[in-house]
């Protein structure tokens, strides 16, 4: 539902924008899936066999992409060790500090749970929800516009997301699917490295009178 901080004009505007985005994406998704189904049925009538719907690829090898997610206690333990112990718990009321200090004990049971969720293509009900809390930015504390929403999701969900993220990133990097000019959401890259690269390009251009 709508939490207590979604009150007043600012809260109503946020909720209206969210609702419009949801309606737009839902209609867009239905339109895309309808087109895909029509394409498959049309080619089946023509006698063409379509094994599966594949995303476009720039790879030159015979790889079919990521077939599975590597889930094992070792990878889970590594992620649990990096959890911030001062973070708050999500809807399941299990804080990250619990997983951090029990990483060697709980990693194996978590690997079994994650494997079952991947195989059944499902996630628990609590993982689909979050606790939204306001975080103060600056200015007057009595002004609602000086707060930004923070979503507290379940820690287990974050752990599974990290496992999937690591495999996807490794695949993209190994197959050179990410340009070297990408700085956002990349390890050892930031706005600072982006700015340094831009300044270097501008300096070279000025030196060459371009």
C-alpha atoms as one frame of an Amber mdcrd trajectory, in Angstrom:
protein
   0.000   0.000   0.000   0.899   3.698   0.164   3.174   4.436   3.111   2.692
   7.357   5.462   5.290   9.559   3.754   3.282   9.525   0.508   1.039  12.279
   1.824   0.302  15.707   0.404   0.786  17.148  -3.047   4.303  15.724  -3.571
   3.220  12.237  -2.583   0.189  12.324  -4.866   2.348  13.452  -7.798   4.822
  10.630  -7.197   2.051   8.062  -7.029   0.386   9.386 -10.206   3.685   9.259
 -12.131   4.312   5.737 -10.891   0.830   4.643 -11.949   1.193   6.168 -15.432
   4.588   4.492 -15.937   3.154   1.161 -14.819   0.198   1.454 -17.212   2.492
   2.430 -20.090   4.961  -0.417 -19.515   2.157  -2.941 -19.087   0.540  -1.960
 -22.390   3.935  -1.924 -24.094   4.763  -5.395 -22.798   1.411  -6.817 -23.922
   1.888  -5.300 -27.378   5.385  -6.750 -27.713   4.344 -10.223 -26.552   1.361
 -10.149 -28.915   3.694  -9.353 -31.808   6.062 -12.139 -30.785   3.241 -14.686
 -30.583   1.925 -13.668 -34.016   5.431 -13.959 -35.480   5.899 -17.451 -34.049
   2.496 -18.663 -35.226   3.055 -17.204 -38.707   6.384 -18.999 -39.129   4.963
 -22.239 -37.777   2.243 -22.147 -40.452   4.956 -21.680 -43.062   6.734 -24.776
 -41.815   9.592 -22.923 -40.171  10.594 -24.322 -36.802  11.484 -21.873 -34.058
  13.173 -23.573 -31.115  13.288 -20.556 -28.857  13.211 -16.792 -28.896  16.788
 -15.463 -28.706  18.099 -11.983 -28.141  20.356 -10.435 -30.800  24.043 -11.027
 -30.165  27.326  -9.559 -31.325  29.360 -12.614 -30.356  31.220 -14.538 -33.052
  31.305 -17.902 -31.291  28.642 -20.589 -31.142  27.589 -19.761 -27.593  23.853
 -19.681 -26.915  24.305 -17.173 -24.119  23.824 -17.705 -20.418  22.177 -21.067
 -19.917  22.176 -21.051 -16.130  23.224 -19.135 -13.029  26.108 -20.479 -10.994
  24.815 -21.013  -7.483  27.128 -22.579  -4.939  28.009 -22.006  -1.266  31.377
 -20.469  -2.150  29.904 -17.681  -4.273  27.190 -17.030  -1.702  29.723 -16.829
   1.137  31.722 -14.241  -0.797  28.625 -12.080  -1.206  27.568 -12.477   2.429
  30.967 -11.275   3.636  30.508  -8.017   1.706  27.090  -7.183   3.172  26.848
  -3.943   5.131  26.160  -4.826   8.731  24.559  -1.467   9.518  21.800  -1.781
   6.903  18.188  -2.249   7.956  16.059  -5.330   7.349  13.378  -5.642   4.704
   9.847  -7.067   4.840  11.204 -10.435   6.077  12.768  -8.721   9.132  16.114
 -10.484   8.560  18.895  -7.856   8.718  22.108  -8.145   6.674  24.167  -8.432
   9.888  22.561 -11.841  10.488  23.684 -13.177   7.110  27.113 -11.556   7.458
  28.037 -13.278  10.715  26.481 -16.634   9.779  27.878 -16.732   6.228  29.741
 -20.044   6.606  26.731 -21.761   8.168  23.897 -20.373   6.089  25.530 -20.357
   2.640  24.706 -24.018   1.916  20.982 -23.807   2.852  20.724 -20.607   0.816
  22.260 -22.328  -2.206  19.541 -24.998  -2.042  16.789 -22.385  -1.756  18.172
 -20.251  -4.605  18.576 -23.306  -6.836  14.952 -24.281  -6.257  13.741 -20.738
  -6.994  15.698 -20.589 -10.263  14.432 -24.007 -11.358  10.796 -23.186 -10.566
  10.983 -19.610 -11.936   9.438 -18.180  -8.802  10.267 -15.986  -5.804   8.637
 -15.724  -2.355   5.809 -13.263  -1.848   7.814 -11.102   0.588  10.588 -10.584
  -1.980   8.184  -8.722  -4.248   7.585  -6.015  -1.667   9.690  -3.396   0.053
   9.535  -1.025   2.980   9.746   2.549   1.711  11.209   5.043   4.169  12.095
   8.726   3.716  15.743   9.776   3.797  16.533  13.411   4.510  18.631  15.239
   1.900  19.076  18.871   2.895  17.139  22.009   3.751  14.167  22.214   6.065
  13.161  18.968   7.767   9.512  20.044   7.640   9.477  20.178   3.822   8.510
  16.771   2.295  10.353  17.639  -0.934  13.656  17.522   0.986  13.292  13.783
   1.443  13.916  10.995  -1.025  12.424   7.492  -0.801  14.577   4.514   0.169
  13.278   1.024  -0.572  14.302  -1.667   1.900  14.027  -5.049   0.190  14.689
  -8.516   1.552  18.356  -9.365   2.027  17.929 -12.827   0.496  16.541 -11.225
  -2.638  19.585  -8.950  -2.859  21.900 -11.945  -2.515  20.215 -13.779  -5.386
  20.286 -10.606  -7.474  24.045 -10.355  -6.859  24.579 -13.919  -8.069  22.636
 -13.256 -11.263  24.347  -9.885 -11.759  27.828 -11.413 -11.437  27.126 -14.044
 -14.091  25.575 -11.554 -16.510  28.458  -9.099 -16.116  31.043 -11.837 -16.581
  29.340 -12.957 -19.788  29.120  -9.404 -21.157  32.768  -8.684 -20.391  34.081
 -11.989 -21.754  32.237 -11.455 -25.051  33.151  -7.764 -25.343  29.530  -6.659
 -25.286  30.245  -3.587 -23.159  32.036  -0.670 -24.760  35.219   0.593 -23.153
  33.571   4.006 -22.870  31.033   2.667 -20.369  31.792   4.056 -16.908  28.478
   3.762 -15.085  27.816   0.622 -13.029  31.263  -0.777 -13.805  33.916  -1.858
 -11.321  36.842   0.552 -10.958  34.904   3.094 -13.030  33.035   6.190 -11.937
  32.126   9.729 -12.926  35.735  10.626 -12.125  37.189   8.218 -14.703  34.568
   9.378 -17.195  35.564  13.015 -16.663  39.281  12.197 -16.945  38.718  10.394
 -20.247  36.635  13.303 -21.563  39.280  15.870 -20.582  41.937  13.765 -22.277
  39.886  13.577 -25.504  39.219  17.334 -25.436  42.897  18.081 -24.877  43.920
  15.922 -27.818  41.308  17.546 -30.039  42.451  21.056 -29.086  46.068  20.112
 -29.688  45.187  18.825 -33.135  43.034  21.937 -33.842  39.891  19.860 -34.321
